[in-house]
């Protein structure tokens, strides 16, 4: 990790174990990866859960404020989340008008 197009965080997996996750912007698409231990290889997450998309959205919003991303990047990400998780539209917890 470490370049502008990668954003990382930690979370618990369904078994309650800590995992590292990162998302990389590649060709206009966000790709998600995870690993359980520091020296393990990163594994692609083919169907990232909504939890990961919302972590990414929070991180992108913080970076928009710092001018590392454009508001249009946030809008595209919100559209992608709504596309993948239509039920999320009714949940205003993490949403704001963009």
HELIX and SHEET records of a PDB file:
HELIX    1   1 UNK A   50  UNK A   65  1                                  16    
HELIX    2   2 UNK A   71  UNK A   84  1                                  14    
HELIX    3   3 UNK A   86  UNK A   90  5                                   5    
SHEET    1   A 4 UNK A   6  UNK A  12  0                                        
SHEET    2   A 4 UNK A  18  UNK A  26 -1                                        
SHEET    3   A 4 UNK A  29  UNK A  35 -1                                        
SHEET    4   A 4 UNK A  43  UNK A  45 -1                                        
END                                                                             
